[in-house]
Amino acid sequence: MNENQIVHKALEQLDAQTGIKGKWKTTNKEVDGELDLYTAPNNLHLLVEVKKELRQHHLPHIFEMAKKYQPLMVVAENIFPTLKQLLRDKKIAYLDTAGNMYAHTATHFIWIDGNKIVEEKKTATNRAFTKTGLKTVFYLLLNKDAINMPHRTLAAATGVALGNIKNVIEGLRDAGFILQVNDTKLKLQNKKALLERWITGYRETLKPALLLGKYRFWNDKKMQNWQKLPVKGGEDMWGGEPAGEFLTNYLMPQNLTLYTNNKTALVTKWTIIPDEKGPVHFYEKFWKDETIDKDKYVPPLLAYADLMITEDPRCQETAQMIYDKYLKDEFK
């Protein structure tokens, strides 16, 4: 469902469950829209952020928006109970597509819970958001001209089979993320929504499949001197917390994330041993591009995603700093 469909379904269920009717309109403001709920004795006017499914990594942005726009409501297909509690703690309103709602303002207190979301028949998976598709979308987000590259060039840069590139492009088109500028030129649109959808897919589908192993050092002092560890720039690239430190000079890493295709050699050089709870995490490097692979840390977009999908406030704070400094203008 797109944003309008999510809001309209949520309002339909709210009406069915409570008799409360609402009127929704999109805006040109930073928020997604405005909602008027017709409640006695006074109507309730809310500014709205719409999410397909609210996730932990969305919360820092929601909390910042709530400081600027009052009262703020989050409307989503589904909101997990733990996230509902975090929203209530901040007195941020919410509404889901089952008709569950919370709003606490100077004039209203509404709390509806316990309605179950009706499972809809699953549709075919959009090929742009499979493991293969997510690799391609990552590259398209990094390179604004890549959408018009020859498919063979795009396949080589992403490591994705040539036959899959067309499916990914069509999947993005079907989801409303591609604009046909003219007969030959395409352009990505709704890039902020695409970024959020990519991060969700990256967290759930792509990143777990890239994990090469977790390790710890024989000598704990190496953790403190992690920047001296031997890495081959462009082939071994710091992600997560180390990338956050390089990009902001703000975060002292407690876990080391490295994207590499040289795991075996690094295990020997670093003198590390397997440990599922260890602080060293190796992931497969899933892209190839000379313009990207010039640093010893990943592009800001991937560092942002790595940090946002943690549940660590210090990492999410650093992620917001990266977004504001490196990404905000591209994803307005």
N, C-alpha and C positions, 0 to 999 in steps of 0.2 A: 504494500500500500504506500502511496505517496503521502505527503504531509496533509493535504486537504482530506484525503480519504480517511486517514487516521483520526483527524479531529471530528469529522462528520460521523464516523462510526462510534466514537466515544460519546458524542452528544446524543446519538440515537439510543445508546444503552443507558445513559444517564436519565433520559426522558422516560424510557421504558421502566427503569427501576424506581424512579422517584417522582416523575412528573415534572422535573425541572427542565425547562427548555432553554436553548441557548442560540446565540447568533454569532457566527465566526466571520472574520474578514482578515485577509492578509494585509501586510503593511510594507512600507519601504524603510521602516526603522531597522535597528539592529536586531530586534526581536522578530520572530516569524509571523506574529499576528496579534489580533486583539479578540477577546471573547467577552460577550455580555451574557450573563446568566440571569434569567428572569425569576427572581426569588422574592418572596414577601418578607417584610414590607418594602424592602428596597432591592433594586437590581444590583448585581455584583459585576463590576468591570475589571477584567484581568488582562495583563500582557502575557503573551504565550510563547514558550519555546517548545517545538515539536521534535520528538525523537521516535524512531521506529521502535527501539527498545533501549530504555535508559540503562547505561552502564556506569560502573564506578569511575571510569576515566572521563566521563562527561561532567562529573560533579564540580570540579574546580571552576569550569566555565560557567556552570549554572549558578554557583554561589556568587561569582563576580557579577553576573547579570542581575541577580537579585538585589545587589547593592545599588544598582543604577535604575532598575525598573521595579516599581512597586504598585500593586501586588503582582508578583510573578507566578505564573502557573506552568508546570511541565505537563504536556499531553503526550502520551506514548501508547503504543500497542500494549506493552507490558512493562510493569515496574515491580522489581522484586521487593519483598517485604523489608529487607534490610535497608534498601535504598529509600523506600517510603519513610522509614523511621528517620533517616538522615535528613530528608526533606522536611519532615515535621519538626525536627529539632531546630531547623532554621526558619520555621514558619513559611516555607515555600509551598504553594499550592500544587496539587497534582490531580490528574484525571487519566484513567486508562480506558481501554476499549471494552472493558467489562462493566463500566459505569462506576467503578470505585473512585472516590473523590475525597480530597482534603482541601480545606481552605479556612484559614484563620486570619481574619482582618479586624479592623476596629469595629466593623458593623456586622460581621458574619462569622459563624463557626459551623462548618459543615464537615462531617467525617462519615464517609460511607465505605464500608469494607466488607469483604466476604463474597463478593460476586465473582464467579468463575468466568474466565475467558473461553468462549466457544471456539474449539479447534476447527479451523477451516481446512478444507482439502488442500494438501500440499501441491504446489505447482512445481514444474521442473526447475532445477537449480539453474540460476543465471550463470553462464559460463565465465562471466567476468569476475566472479567471486568464488570460484574454485581455487585450489592451491595454485594451479597453473595460471589462472586468470589473475590472481592477486599479484603474482610476480610481474606480470605485464602492466597491470594498473599502477604498480609502484613506479615503474620506469616512466610511464606516461605522466604521472604526477610530478616527477622530477624534471622532465624535459617537455616544455610546453609545445615544442615543434615535433615531438616524436609521433604524435597522432597521425601526422602526414608522411612519416617515413615509409619507404617500401617495406612490405611485410617481411621480406627476407632479412633486411637490416634490423628490423625490430626483433625478429626471432633470434638473431645472433646476439644482440645486446642483452636479451632477457634469458637466454638459455631455454626458451620455450619452442616446441616443435612448430615449424612453419604452418602446418595445417590448423593449429589451434589459434593462431593470431586472428584470423577472420572471425572465429567464434567469439573471441573476447571483445573485439570491436563491435560486433553485432549485439552482444550482451550489454555493453555500455550504451549503445544506441537505444535498445529496448527499454533500458532503465531511465532514459532521459538525460544521460550525461554527455551526449554528443550532439553538437549543432552542425548541420550541413551549411557551410558558409556559401559555397557555390558548387559547381559541378565536380570540382576536383579537391576542394579544400574542406577539411573538418576542423572542429574546435571543441575542446572540452568545455562544458558548462556545468553550473551547479557544483563547482569544485569543492566548496566547503562541505556539502553533503556527501560528495564522493569521498573526500578525505575521511570523514567519520565512518562511512561504510567500509572503507578499506581498513581502517584501524580495527574495527570489530572483526572483520574477516582475518586480518593478520593475527590477532590475538587468539582466535578460536581455531583457525584452520592452518594458516601458513607457518607461523612461528613454531608451534609444537612439532611440525614435520621437519623443521630445519635443525632441531637440536642434535648435536653430535656427541654431547656428553658433558657431565659436570665433574669438577675436580677440586682438589685442595693442594696446597703447597706442602712439601716436606718441611720447608723452613718458612715459618709465619712472617718473618721479616720481609720476605719478597712481596707480600701483600702490601706492605707499607710503601715499598719502592716500586710499585707496579709500572710506573712510567719508564723504568729502566729495563723492563723485560724486552727481549729481542722480538721485534715484529717486522715484517716486510711490508712497507707501505704500499697500498694499492691491492695487495693480496691478502694481508691480515689487517682488518680494520676494526678499531674499537667501536662498540655500540653501547647502548644503555647508559649506565652511570659514568664510565670513563669518558664516553662521548659528551655527556652532559658537562663534565668537568672541563674538557677541552673547549667547549662552545661557550661556557658561561663563567668559568673560573670560580664557581660557587659551590659545587657539589663534591664532597669527599667520598669516593666510591667505597661501598661496603661489599659490593659484588662486581665482578669483572666479566663483562660480556665482550666476546670477540667473534667477528664474522670471518671465517677462514675456510680454505680448502686444503690447509696444510696441518691438520690436527696432529697427525702422527709425529711429525717433526717437532712441533711445538711442545708436545707432552714431554719429549726428551729434553729439549732445550730449557724448559721452565722447571723441570724436576717436579712434576705434579702427579698425583695418583687419583684414580676414580673415587668419587664420593658424591652420592646423590644429594647430600646437604652441603656440598662444597661451594665456595664463593666464585669459582671460575667456571664460566659457562661458554662452551664453544657452540657456534651455530654455523651452518653452511652459508657461505657467501653466494647469493643467488642472483647476481647481476654482473655485467661486464661493460665497462665504459671508461675510456681514458679520462674524460672530463670529470667523472665522478670519483674515479680511483686515484686521485692525486694526493689525498691526505691519508693520515694514519687513523682517522676516525670516519665513521659513516656520515652521510649527508644529514643535515639538520632534520629533515622530514622523518628519517628512520630513528634518529635519536629521540625525537619528540614522541613517536609512537612507542618505542621501548619504555620510555619513562612514564608515559600516560597510562599504560596498561598495568602498571604496578599499583598496589594499594598503599604505597608509601607516600605520605604527604610531602616529604622533602624532595622526592623524585618528581612528583606531580607539580610542585612549585617550580622546579628547575625546567620541567617541560613547558610550563607556561612562559617562562622567560625565553626559552628557545623559540616558541611560537611567536611571541611579540617581536623578537629581534630579527628572525630569519624568514618567517612564513606568513605573517599576518597579511601583508600586501598581496600575496599571491592567492590567498584563500578568503578574500573578503566576501 
